[in-house]
Amino acid sequence: MAVRHPPMRDDYPLSPPLKKVTVTIEKVVVSAVVSMEQFKGCSVSEITITALKRFISHHKDFLPPQYNEPKSPESQGSQVKRGVSTSECCQSC
């Protein structure tokens, strides 16, 4: 039997303002996220936000140079790191 860990809600809690988006995702990814939701007790939104924020934090080079990161409670005091190539990042992920 698998060990259940506490939810990751403390990692990236949903904090207003929220905005609904529609995306097209591969069926296998949807299946995995739904399984994660059922197993961990986190919503699909919480899992998706966690995944996207982690991706964004590791791939700042995808953002245009003039992008100003919106201030949120968890990002206050952090600095945007630019100039890391995708290959450099993915080696450490």
C-alpha positions as CSV (number, residue, x, y, z in Angstrom):
1,M,0.0,0.0,0.0
2,A,1.3,3.4,-1.0
3,V,2.2,6.0,1.7
4,R,0.0,9.0,1.6
5,H,1.7,12.3,2.1
6,P,0.0,15.5,3.3
7,P,-1.3,17.6,0.5
8,M,1.0,20.1,-1.2
9,R,-1.4,23.0,-0.5
10,D,1.3,24.9,1.3
11,D,3.5,24.9,-1.8
12,Y,1.3,27.0,-4.0
13,P,-2.1,27.8,-2.5
14,L,-4.8,29.2,-4.7
15,S,-4.7,33.0,-4.0
16,P,-7.0,35.5,-5.5
17,P,-7.4,36.9,-8.0
18,L,-8.0,33.7,-10.0
19,K,-8.8,33.5,-13.7
20,K,-10.3,30.6,-15.6
21,V,-8.5,29.4,-18.7
22,T,-9.2,26.6,-21.2
23,V,-6.4,24.4,-22.4
24,T,-6.1,21.3,-24.6
25,I,-4.1,18.6,-22.9
26,E,-3.0,15.2,-23.9
27,K,-5.4,12.4,-22.6
28,V,-2.6,10.7,-20.8
29,V,-1.7,13.9,-18.9
30,V,-5.3,14.4,-17.9
31,S,-5.5,10.9,-16.7
32,A,-2.4,11.4,-14.5
33,V,-3.7,14.7,-13.1
34,V,-7.0,13.1,-12.2
35,S,-5.3,10.2,-10.5
36,M,-3.1,12.6,-8.6
37,E,-6.2,14.6,-7.5
38,Q,-7.9,11.4,-6.2
39,F,-4.8,10.1,-4.4
40,K,-3.5,13.4,-2.8
41,G,-6.8,15.1,-2.3
42,C,-5.7,18.3,-4.1
43,S,-7.8,19.8,-6.8
44,V,-6.8,19.7,-10.4
45,S,-6.4,23.5,-10.2
46,E,-4.0,23.2,-7.3
47,I,-1.9,20.5,-9.1
48,T,-1.9,22.5,-12.3
49,I,-0.9,25.8,-10.6
50,T,1.9,24.0,-8.8
51,A,3.2,22.5,-12.1
52,L,2.9,25.7,-14.0
53,K,4.6,27.8,-11.3
54,R,7.4,25.3,-11.1
55,F,7.8,25.3,-14.8
56,I,7.8,29.1,-15.0
57,S,10.4,29.4,-12.1
58,H,12.8,27.1,-14.1
59,H,12.2,28.6,-17.5
60,K,12.4,32.4,-17.1
61,D,14.1,32.4,-20.5
62,F,10.7,31.7,-22.1
63,L,9.5,35.2,-20.9
64,P,10.2,38.3,-22.9
65,P,12.9,40.6,-21.4
66,Q,10.3,43.3,-20.6
67,Y,8.1,41.0,-18.6
68,N,7.4,42.3,-15.1
69,E,6.5,39.5,-12.8
70,P,3.2,40.2,-10.9
71,K,3.7,40.5,-7.2
72,S,2.0,37.7,-5.2
73,P,2.4,36.8,-1.5
74,E,4.7,33.9,-2.1
75,S,6.9,35.8,-4.6
76,Q,7.6,38.9,-2.6
77,G,11.2,39.2,-1.9
78,S,12.2,36.8,-4.6
79,Q,14.1,37.9,-7.7
80,V,13.5,36.9,-11.3
81,K,16.5,34.9,-12.6
82,R,16.9,35.4,-16.3
83,G,19.4,34.1,-18.8
84,V,19.3,30.4,-17.8
85,S,19.1,28.3,-20.9
86,T,16.5,25.5,-21.1
87,S,19.2,22.9,-21.4
88,E,21.0,24.2,-18.2
89,C,17.8,24.2,-16.3
90,C,16.6,20.8,-17.3
91,Q,19.9,19.2,-16.2
92,S,19.1,20.2,-12.7
93,C,15.4,19.4,-12.7
